[in-house]
Amino acid sequence: RIEKEGFKVADWVKDMVKSGKKKFYEQKDGKIYFYDVVGLKDYVEMKTKPEIINLALLKENKSKIIKQNAGASLIDLGDGVLCLEFHTKMNAIGEDILVMANYSLDELEKNYEALVIGNQGQHFSAGANLMMILMLAQDGEWDEIDRAVRMFQKMNMRIKYSPKPVVVAPHGMTLGGGCEIVLHAPRVRAYAESYIGLVEIGAGVIPAGGGTKEMLLRAIQRAPKRDDIDLTPFIREAFETIAFAKVSTSALEAKKLGYLREYDTISMNKDYLIYDAKKIALSMVEEGYKPPLPAEIVALGKQLYANFLVGIYLMREANYITEYEAHIGKKLAYIMSGGDFTSPQIVSEQHILDLEREAFLSLCGEKKTQERMQYILKYGKPLRN
């Protein structure tokens, strides 16, 4: 074609084609080769930086794949470190990923030193499989939705309390369920360009994989440790982050929104992200990593719930939110208040997880939630109904 258009083709290109080689680069046995024009006139292995771990190339060596299914793969990164890689459309989280994640955690506990949860798709994860949830809700399969939510909650709690180090490496869109995995990670190594957020309100539900619970817990932990401290403004800030579906425009902003902690670190080069996460995982092993103690959460009960209801009423009166958004907001407020207590109580994480799941199931049964889900699936943006 180049010659037909009146241009000269280099002699070495003609020689290469005559020798039976049809491309300049070749992949084989997990390595990249290039055609050496000057020396061998043959393919030569390309030397790459050790900081660049290419998961697709690594998987060409079948011995590196420990297990895989349609949604995820478990890969041996070497040095006793595993990598759980998602590879669904938009890396949406479905049962395949949950099953593989649980297998990965089992394998970690038995045979390996650390686990990295990361991938090299365009985005880390766009959240839970909304189509699956909508279909189950329309069919009235409430037990199946309950089972799926419980499975996701348990997986995230296993990540949080894993006896061995787990590092999550988000990049690009890290929304909904993807954000909840990040929130439960013992350590996070995020790519600078990460858009992290709990956006479930747009789909007519609340974060139910432990995201609401973690944001509540982090809000309480941010408050000064004094007996007379009022936790209300700290919890209200976390409530607004979820209620307004705030998404960070960078990993740095994710720290301000509470999706990342101050000690979570950032990679400026996306090509180095898996390597950087692996390095952190190994350093955690060397330091003698121990999982955190079970967290206790302060539930302020009716006092905080009443405070939230006033705010929701004023926002509705000002036409800042719709009637249905006020309804979802009340469900979220009840969870973040910790339930129907008349005075502040100390509750377990499981107590808040149960409230999350109950609210999620009840909202899935609402016609307007199903309309929101359908609209997002059809148009890719939220419906304000």
Contacts in CASP RR format, 6 or more apart in sequence:
PFRMAT RR
TARGET T0000
AUTHOR 0000-0000-0000
METHOD contacts of the structure
MODEL  1
RIEKEGFKVADWVKDMVKSGKKKFYEQKDGKIYFYDVVGLKDYVEMKTKP
EIINLALLKENKSKIIKQNAGASLIDLGDGVLCLEFHTKMNAIGEDILVM
ANYSLDELEKNYEALVIGNQGQHFSAGANLMMILMLAQDGEWDEIDRAVR
MFQKMNMRIKYSPKPVVVAPHGMTLGGGCEIVLHAPRVRAYAESYIGLVE
IGAGVIPAGGGTKEMLLRAIQRAPKRDDIDLTPFIREAFETIAFAKVSTS
ALEAKKLGYLREYDTISMNKDYLIYDAKKIALSMVEEGYKPPLPAEIVAL
GKQLYANFLVGIYLMREANYITEYEAHIGKKLAYIMSGGDFTSPQIVSEQ
HILDLEREAFLSLCGEKKTQERMQYILKYGKPLRN
2 9 0 8 1.000
3 9 0 8 1.000
12 37 0 8 1.000
15 41 0 8 1.000
16 24 0 8 1.000
16 35 0 8 1.000
16 37 0 8 1.000
16 41 0 8 1.000
19 41 0 8 1.000
21 35 0 8 1.000
21 43 0 8 1.000
23 35 0 8 1.000
24 34 0 8 1.000
24 35 0 8 1.000
25 32 0 8 1.000
25 33 0 8 1.000
25 34 0 8 1.000
25 35 0 8 1.000
25 46 0 8 1.000
26 32 0 8 1.000
26 33 0 8 1.000
26 34 0 8 1.000
26 43 0 8 1.000
27 33 0 8 1.000
27 57 0 8 1.000
27 60 0 8 1.000
28 60 0 8 1.000
29 60 0 8 1.000
29 61 0 8 1.000
30 57 0 8 1.000
30 58 0 8 1.000
30 60 0 8 1.000
30 61 0 8 1.000
31 45 0 8 1.000
31 46 0 8 1.000
31 57 0 8 1.000
32 45 0 8 1.000
32 46 0 8 1.000
32 48 0 8 1.000
32 57 0 8 1.000
33 43 0 8 1.000
33 44 0 8 1.000
33 45 0 8 1.000
33 46 0 8 1.000
34 43 0 8 1.000
34 44 0 8 1.000
34 46 0 8 1.000
35 41 0 8 1.000
35 42 0 8 1.000
35 43 0 8 1.000
35 44 0 8 1.000
36 42 0 8 1.000
36 43 0 8 1.000
36 44 0 8 1.000
48 54 0 8 1.000
50 275 0 8 1.000
51 269 0 8 1.000
51 271 0 8 1.000
51 272 0 8 1.000
51 275 0 8 1.000
51 276 0 8 1.000
52 271 0 8 1.000
52 272 0 8 1.000
52 275 0 8 1.000
53 77 0 8 1.000
53 274 0 8 1.000
53 275 0 8 1.000
53 278 0 8 1.000
54 120 0 8 1.000
55 75 0 8 1.000
55 83 0 8 1.000
55 85 0 8 1.000
55 119 0 8 1.000
55 120 0 8 1.000
55 274 0 8 1.000
56 120 0 8 1.000
58 64 0 8 1.000
58 75 0 8 1.000
58 77 0 8 1.000
59 65 0 8 1.000
59 73 0 8 1.000
59 75 0 8 1.000
63 76 0 8 1.000
64 75 0 8 1.000
64 76 0 8 1.000
65 73 0 8 1.000
65 74 0 8 1.000
65 75 0 8 1.000
65 76 0 8 1.000
66 74 0 8 1.000
66 75 0 8 1.000
66 76 0 8 1.000
66 82 0 8 1.000
66 107 0 8 1.000
67 73 0 8 1.000
67 74 0 8 1.000
67 100 0 8 1.000
67 103 0 8 1.000
67 107 0 8 1.000
68 74 0 8 1.000
68 100 0 8 1.000
69 96 0 8 1.000
69 99 0 8 1.000
69 100 0 8 1.000
70 88 0 8 1.000
70 96 0 8 1.000
71 86 0 8 1.000
71 87 0 8 1.000
71 88 0 8 1.000
71 94 0 8 1.000
71 96 0 8 1.000
71 97 0 8 1.000
71 100 0 8 1.000
72 84 0 8 1.000
72 85 0 8 1.000
72 86 0 8 1.000
72 87 0 8 1.000
72 88 0 8 1.000
72 96 0 8 1.000
72 97 0 8 1.000
72 100 0 8 1.000
72 101 0 8 1.000
73 84 0 8 1.000
73 85 0 8 1.000
73 87 0 8 1.000
73 100 0 8 1.000
74 82 0 8 1.000
74 83 0 8 1.000
74 84 0 8 1.000
74 85 0 8 1.000
74 100 0 8 1.000
74 103 0 8 1.000
74 104 0 8 1.000
74 107 0 8 1.000
75 82 0 8 1.000
75 83 0 8 1.000
75 85 0 8 1.000
76 82 0 8 1.000
76 83 0 8 1.000
77 83 0 8 1.000
77 116 0 8 1.000
77 274 0 8 1.000
77 278 0 8 1.000
79 113 0 8 1.000
79 278 0 8 1.000
79 282 0 8 1.000
80 112 0 8 1.000
80 113 0 8 1.000
80 114 0 8 1.000
81 112 0 8 1.000
81 113 0 8 1.000
81 114 0 8 1.000
81 115 0 8 1.000
81 116 0 8 1.000
81 278 0 8 1.000
81 281 0 8 1.000
81 282 0 8 1.000
82 104 0 8 1.000
82 107 0 8 1.000
82 108 0 8 1.000
82 112 0 8 1.000
82 114 0 8 1.000
82 115 0 8 1.000
82 116 0 8 1.000
83 115 0 8 1.000
83 116 0 8 1.000
83 117 0 8 1.000
83 118 0 8 1.000
83 274 0 8 1.000
83 278 0 8 1.000
84 100 0 8 1.000
84 101 0 8 1.000
84 104 0 8 1.000
84 115 0 8 1.000
84 116 0 8 1.000
84 117 0 8 1.000
84 118 0 8 1.000
85 118 0 8 1.000
85 119 0 8 1.000
85 120 0 8 1.000
86 93 0 8 1.000
86 97 0 8 1.000
86 118 0 8 1.000
86 119 0 8 1.000
86 124 0 8 1.000
86 125 0 8 1.000
87 119 0 8 1.000
87 121 0 8 1.000
88 94 0 8 1.000
88 96 0 8 1.000
88 97 0 8 1.000
88 129 0 8 1.000
90 123 0 8 1.000
90 125 0 8 1.000
90 126 0 8 1.000
90 127 0 8 1.000
90 173 0 8 1.000
91 119 0 8 1.000
91 121 0 8 1.000
91 123 0 8 1.000
91 124 0 8 1.000
91 125 0 8 1.000
91 126 0 8 1.000
91 127 0 8 1.000
92 125 0 8 1.000
92 126 0 8 1.000
92 127 0 8 1.000
92 128 0 8 1.000
92 129 0 8 1.000
92 130 0 8 1.000
93 125 0 8 1.000
93 127 0 8 1.000
93 128 0 8 1.000
93 129 0 8 1.000
93 152 0 8 1.000
93 177 0 8 1.000
93 178 0 8 1.000
93 181 0 8 1.000
94 128 0 8 1.000
94 129 0 8 1.000
94 132 0 8 1.000
94 148 0 8 1.000
95 148 0 8 1.000
95 151 0 8 1.000
98 148 0 8 1.000
98 151 0 8 1.000
98 152 0 8 1.000
98 155 0 8 1.000
101 117 0 8 1.000
101 155 0 8 1.000
101 159 0 8 1.000
102 155 0 8 1.000
102 158 0 8 1.000
104 115 0 8 1.000
105 115 0 8 1.000
105 155 0 8 1.000
105 158 0 8 1.000
105 159 0 8 1.000
105 162 0 8 1.000
105 166 0 8 1.000
108 114 0 8 1.000
108 115 0 8 1.000
108 162 0 8 1.000
108 164 0 8 1.000
108 166 0 8 1.000
109 162 0 8 1.000
109 163 0 8 1.000
109 164 0 8 1.000
112 164 0 8 1.000
113 164 0 8 1.000
113 165 0 8 1.000
113 281 0 8 1.000
113 282 0 8 1.000
113 285 0 8 1.000
114 164 0 8 1.000
114 165 0 8 1.000
114 166 0 8 1.000
114 167 0 8 1.000
114 278 0 8 1.000
114 281 0 8 1.000
114 282 0 8 1.000
114 284 0 8 1.000
114 285 0 8 1.000
115 162 0 8 1.000
115 164 0 8 1.000
115 165 0 8 1.000
115 166 0 8 1.000
115 167 0 8 1.000
115 281 0 8 1.000
116 166 0 8 1.000
116 167 0 8 1.000
116 168 0 8 1.000
116 169 0 8 1.000
116 274 0 8 1.000
116 277 0 8 1.000
116 278 0 8 1.000
116 281 0 8 1.000
117 159 0 8 1.000
117 166 0 8 1.000
117 167 0 8 1.000
117 168 0 8 1.000
117 169 0 8 1.000
117 181 0 8 1.000
117 185 0 8 1.000
118 124 0 8 1.000
118 168 0 8 1.000
118 169 0 8 1.000
118 170 0 8 1.000
118 273 0 8 1.000
118 274 0 8 1.000
118 277 0 8 1.000
120 274 0 8 1.000
122 172 0 8 1.000
123 171 0 8 1.000
123 172 0 8 1.000
123 173 0 8 1.000
123 174 0 8 1.000
124 169 0 8 1.000
124 170 0 8 1.000
124 171 0 8 1.000
124 172 0 8 1.000
124 173 0 8 1.000
124 174 0 8 1.000
124 178 0 8 1.000
124 194 0 8 1.000
125 170 0 8 1.000
125 173 0 8 1.000
125 174 0 8 1.000
125 175 0 8 1.000
125 176 0 8 1.000
125 177 0 8 1.000
125 178 0 8 1.000
125 181 0 8 1.000
126 173 0 8 1.000
126 175 0 8 1.000
126 178 0 8 1.000
127 175 0 8 1.000
127 176 0 8 1.000
127 177 0 8 1.000
127 178 0 8 1.000
127 179 0 8 1.000
128 152 0 8 1.000
128 176 0 8 1.000
128 177 0 8 1.000
130 203 0 8 1.000
130 373 0 8 1.000
130 376 0 8 1.000
130 377 0 8 1.000
131 377 0 8 1.000
132 148 0 8 1.000
133 145 0 8 1.000
133 148 0 8 1.000
133 364 0 8 1.000
133 373 0 8 1.000
134 370 0 8 1.000
134 373 0 8 1.000
134 374 0 8 1.000
134 377 0 8 1.000
136 144 0 8 1.000
136 145 0 8 1.000
136 148 0 8 1.000
136 364 0 8 1.000
137 145 0 8 1.000
137 364 0 8 1.000
137 365 0 8 1.000
137 369 0 8 1.000
137 370 0 8 1.000
137 373 0 8 1.000
138 370 0 8 1.000
140 365 0 8 1.000
142 361 0 8 1.000
142 364 0 8 1.000
145 360 0 8 1.000
145 361 0 8 1.000
145 364 0 8 1.000
146 357 0 8 1.000
146 361 0 8 1.000
149 208 0 8 1.000
149 209 0 8 1.000
149 356 0 8 1.000
149 357 0 8 1.000
149 360 0 8 1.000
149 361 0 8 1.000
150 357 0 8 1.000
152 177 0 8 1.000
152 180 0 8 1.000
152 208 0 8 1.000
152 209 0 8 1.000
153 208 0 8 1.000
153 209 0 8 1.000
153 210 0 8 1.000
153 353 0 8 1.000
153 356 0 8 1.000
153 357 0 8 1.000
156 180 0 8 1.000
156 181 0 8 1.000
156 183 0 8 1.000
156 184 0 8 1.000
156 209 0 8 1.000
156 210 0 8 1.000
156 211 0 8 1.000
157 184 0 8 1.000
157 349 0 8 1.000
157 353 0 8 1.000
159 166 0 8 1.000
159 168 0 8 1.000
159 181 0 8 1.000
159 184 0 8 1.000
159 185 0 8 1.000
159 186 0 8 1.000
160 184 0 8 1.000
160 185 0 8 1.000
160 186 0 8 1.000
160 291 0 8 1.000
160 292 0 8 1.000
161 291 0 8 1.000
161 292 0 8 1.000
161 294 0 8 1.000
162 186 0 8 1.000
162 291 0 8 1.000
163 291 0 8 1.000
164 285 0 8 1.000
164 289 0 8 1.000
165 186 0 8 1.000
165 187 0 8 1.000
165 281 0 8 1.000
165 284 0 8 1.000
165 285 0 8 1.000
165 289 0 8 1.000
166 185 0 8 1.000
166 186 0 8 1.000
166 187 0 8 1.000
166 281 0 8 1.000
167 185 0 8 1.000
167 186 0 8 1.000
167 187 0 8 1.000
167 188 0 8 1.000
167 189 0 8 1.000
167 277 0 8 1.000
167 278 0 8 1.000
167 280 0 8 1.000
167 281 0 8 1.000
167 284 0 8 1.000
168 181 0 8 1.000
168 182 0 8 1.000
168 185 0 8 1.000
168 187 0 8 1.000
168 188 0 8 1.000
168 189 0 8 1.000
168 277 0 8 1.000
169 188 0 8 1.000
169 189 0 8 1.000
169 190 0 8 1.000
169 191 0 8 1.000
169 273 0 8 1.000
169 274 0 8 1.000
169 276 0 8 1.000
169 277 0 8 1.000
170 178 0 8 1.000
170 182 0 8 1.000
170 188 0 8 1.000
170 190 0 8 1.000
170 191 0 8 1.000
170 194 0 8 1.000
170 196 0 8 1.000
170 251 0 8 1.000
171 190 0 8 1.000
171 191 0 8 1.000
171 193 0 8 1.000
171 194 0 8 1.000
171 270 0 8 1.000
171 273 0 8 1.000
172 191 0 8 1.000
172 193 0 8 1.000
172 194 0 8 1.000
172 195 0 8 1.000
173 195 0 8 1.000
174 182 0 8 1.000
174 194 0 8 1.000
174 195 0 8 1.000
174 196 0 8 1.000
174 197 0 8 1.000
175 195 0 8 1.000
175 196 0 8 1.000
175 197 0 8 1.000
175 198 0 8 1.000
175 199 0 8 1.000
175 247 0 8 1.000
176 197 0 8 1.000
176 198 0 8 1.000
176 199 0 8 1.000
176 200 0 8 1.000
176 207 0 8 1.000
177 207 0 8 1.000
177 209 0 8 1.000
177 211 0 8 1.000
179 196 0 8 1.000
179 197 0 8 1.000
179 198 0 8 1.000
179 207 0 8 1.000
179 211 0 8 1.000
179 259 0 8 1.000
180 198 0 8 1.000
180 207 0 8 1.000
180 209 0 8 1.000
180 210 0 8 1.000
180 211 0 8 1.000
180 214 0 8 1.000
182 188 0 8 1.000
182 190 0 8 1.000
182 196 0 8 1.000
182 259 0 8 1.000
182 260 0 8 1.000
183 210 0 8 1.000
183 211 0 8 1.000
183 214 0 8 1.000
183 215 0 8 1.000
183 218 0 8 1.000
183 259 0 8 1.000
184 210 0 8 1.000
184 214 0 8 1.000
186 284 0 8 1.000
186 289 0 8 1.000
186 291 0 8 1.000
186 292 0 8 1.000
187 263 0 8 1.000
187 264 0 8 1.000
187 280 0 8 1.000
187 281 0 8 1.000
187 284 0 8 1.000
188 260 0 8 1.000
188 261 0 8 1.000
188 264 0 8 1.000
188 265 0 8 1.000
189 264 0 8 1.000
189 265 0 8 1.000
189 266 0 8 1.000
189 267 0 8 1.000
189 273 0 8 1.000
189 276 0 8 1.000
189 277 0 8 1.000
189 280 0 8 1.000
190 196 0 8 1.000
190 251 0 8 1.000
190 254 0 8 1.000
190 260 0 8 1.000
190 264 0 8 1.000
190 265 0 8 1.000
190 266 0 8 1.000
190 267 0 8 1.000
191 251 0 8 1.000
191 266 0 8 1.000
191 267 0 8 1.000
191 270 0 8 1.000
191 273 0 8 1.000
192 250 0 8 1.000
192 251 0 8 1.000
192 252 0 8 1.000
192 266 0 8 1.000
192 267 0 8 1.000
192 268 0 8 1.000
193 250 0 8 1.000
193 251 0 8 1.000
193 270 0 8 1.000
194 248 0 8 1.000
194 250 0 8 1.000
194 251 0 8 1.000
194 254 0 8 1.000
195 247 0 8 1.000
195 248 0 8 1.000
195 249 0 8 1.000
196 247 0 8 1.000
196 248 0 8 1.000
196 251 0 8 1.000
196 254 0 8 1.000
196 257 0 8 1.000
196 259 0 8 1.000
196 260 0 8 1.000
197 245 0 8 1.000
197 246 0 8 1.000
197 247 0 8 1.000
197 248 0 8 1.000
197 254 0 8 1.000
197 257 0 8 1.000
197 259 0 8 1.000
198 207 0 8 1.000
198 211 0 8 1.000
198 212 0 8 1.000
198 215 0 8 1.000
198 241 0 8 1.000
198 242 0 8 1.000
198 245 0 8 1.000
198 259 0 8 1.000
199 245 0 8 1.000
199 247 0 8 1.000
200 206 0 8 1.000
200 207 0 8 1.000
200 208 0 8 1.000
200 242 0 8 1.000
200 245 0 8 1.000
201 242 0 8 1.000
201 243 0 8 1.000
201 244 0 8 1.000
201 245 0 8 1.000
201 325 0 8 1.000
201 328 0 8 1.000
201 329 0 8 1.000
201 332 0 8 1.000
202 245 0 8 1.000
202 372 0 8 1.000
202 376 0 8 1.000
202 382 0 8 1.000
202 383 0 8 1.000
203 369 0 8 1.000
203 372 0 8 1.000
203 373 0 8 1.000
203 376 0 8 1.000
203 382 0 8 1.000
204 324 0 8 1.000
204 328 0 8 1.000
204 363 0 8 1.000
204 366 0 8 1.000
204 368 0 8 1.000
204 369 0 8 1.000
204 372 0 8 1.000
204 373 0 8 1.000
205 328 0 8 1.000
205 359 0 8 1.000
205 360 0 8 1.000
205 363 0 8 1.000
205 364 0 8 1.000
205 369 0 8 1.000
206 212 0 8 1.000
206 242 0 8 1.000
206 328 0 8 1.000
206 329 0 8 1.000
206 331 0 8 1.000
206 332 0 8 1.000
206 335 0 8 1.000
206 356 0 8 1.000
206 359 0 8 1.000
206 360 0 8 1.000
206 363 0 8 1.000
207 215 0 8 1.000
207 242 0 8 1.000
207 356 0 8 1.000
208 356 0 8 1.000
208 357 0 8 1.000
208 359 0 8 1.000
208 360 0 8 1.000
209 353 0 8 1.000
209 356 0 8 1.000
210 352 0 8 1.000
210 353 0 8 1.000
210 356 0 8 1.000
211 356 0 8 1.000
212 242 0 8 1.000
212 332 0 8 1.000
212 335 0 8 1.000
212 336 0 8 1.000
212 352 0 8 1.000
212 356 0 8 1.000
213 297 0 8 1.000
213 335 0 8 1.000
213 349 0 8 1.000
213 352 0 8 1.000
213 353 0 8 1.000
213 356 0 8 1.000
215 238 0 8 1.000
215 241 0 8 1.000
215 242 0 8 1.000
215 258 0 8 1.000
216 235 0 8 1.000
216 238 0 8 1.000
216 297 0 8 1.000
216 335 0 8 1.000
216 336 0 8 1.000
216 338 0 8 1.000
216 352 0 8 1.000
217 295 0 8 1.000
217 297 0 8 1.000
217 349 0 8 1.000
218 238 0 8 1.000
218 258 0 8 1.000
218 261 0 8 1.000
219 231 0 8 1.000
219 234 0 8 1.000
219 235 0 8 1.000
219 237 0 8 1.000
219 238 0 8 1.000
220 231 0 8 1.000
220 234 0 8 1.000
220 235 0 8 1.000
220 297 0 8 1.000
220 298 0 8 1.000
222 234 0 8 1.000
223 229 0 8 1.000
223 231 0 8 1.000
223 234 0 8 1.000
231 298 0 8 1.000
231 300 0 8 1.000
231 304 0 8 1.000
232 300 0 8 1.000
232 304 0 8 1.000
232 307 0 8 1.000
235 300 0 8 1.000
235 304 0 8 1.000
235 336 0 8 1.000
236 307 0 8 1.000
236 308 0 8 1.000
238 258 0 8 1.000
238 336 0 8 1.000
239 308 0 8 1.000
239 332 0 8 1.000
239 333 0 8 1.000
239 336 0 8 1.000
240 246 0 8 1.000
241 257 0 8 1.000
241 258 0 8 1.000
242 332 0 8 1.000
243 329 0 8 1.000
243 332 0 8 1.000
245 382 0 8 1.000
246 257 0 8 1.000
248 254 0 8 1.000
248 256 0 8 1.000
248 257 0 8 1.000
248 259 0 8 1.000
251 260 0 8 1.000
251 266 0 8 1.000
252 266 0 8 1.000
254 260 0 8 1.000
255 261 0 8 1.000
255 262 0 8 1.000
255 264 0 8 1.000
265 276 0 8 1.000
265 280 0 8 1.000
267 273 0 8 1.000
267 276 0 8 1.000
294 348 0 8 1.000
294 349 0 8 1.000
295 349 0 8 1.000
296 346 0 8 1.000
296 347 0 8 1.000
296 348 0 8 1.000
297 338 0 8 1.000
297 346 0 8 1.000
297 347 0 8 1.000
297 348 0 8 1.000
297 349 0 8 1.000
297 351 0 8 1.000
297 352 0 8 1.000
298 344 0 8 1.000
298 345 0 8 1.000
298 346 0 8 1.000
298 347 0 8 1.000
299 337 0 8 1.000
299 338 0 8 1.000
299 339 0 8 1.000
299 341 0 8 1.000
299 344 0 8 1.000
299 345 0 8 1.000
299 346 0 8 1.000
299 347 0 8 1.000
299 351 0 8 1.000
299 352 0 8 1.000
300 337 0 8 1.000
300 338 0 8 1.000
300 341 0 8 1.000
300 344 0 8 1.000
301 337 0 8 1.000
301 338 0 8 1.000
301 339 0 8 1.000
301 340 0 8 1.000
301 341 0 8 1.000
301 342 0 8 1.000
301 343 0 8 1.000
301 344 0 8 1.000
301 345 0 8 1.000
302 337 0 8 1.000
302 340 0 8 1.000
302 341 0 8 1.000
302 342 0 8 1.000
303 343 0 8 1.000
303 344 0 8 1.000
304 333 0 8 1.000
304 336 0 8 1.000
304 337 0 8 1.000
304 338 0 8 1.000
305 333 0 8 1.000
305 334 0 8 1.000
305 337 0 8 1.000
305 339 0 8 1.000
308 329 0 8 1.000
308 330 0 8 1.000
308 333 0 8 1.000
308 336 0 8 1.000
308 337 0 8 1.000
309 330 0 8 1.000
309 333 0 8 1.000
312 321 0 8 1.000
312 326 0 8 1.000
312 329 0 8 1.000
312 330 0 8 1.000
312 333 0 8 1.000
313 326 0 8 1.000
315 321 0 8 1.000
315 326 0 8 1.000
316 322 0 8 1.000
316 323 0 8 1.000
316 326 0 8 1.000
322 384 0 8 1.000
322 385 0 8 1.000
324 368 0 8 1.000
324 385 0 8 1.000
325 384 0 8 1.000
328 363 0 8 1.000
331 359 0 8 1.000
331 362 0 8 1.000
331 363 0 8 1.000
332 359 0 8 1.000
334 340 0 8 1.000
334 355 0 8 1.000
334 359 0 8 1.000
335 352 0 8 1.000
335 355 0 8 1.000
335 356 0 8 1.000
335 359 0 8 1.000
338 345 0 8 1.000
338 347 0 8 1.000
338 351 0 8 1.000
338 352 0 8 1.000
338 355 0 8 1.000
339 355 0 8 1.000
363 369 0 8 1.000
364 370 0 8 1.000
368 385 0 8 1.000
371 383 0 8 1.000
371 385 0 8 1.000
372 382 0 8 1.000
372 383 0 8 1.000
372 385 0 8 1.000
375 381 0 8 1.000
375 382 0 8 1.000
375 383 0 8 1.000
376 382 0 8 1.000
376 383 0 8 1.000
END
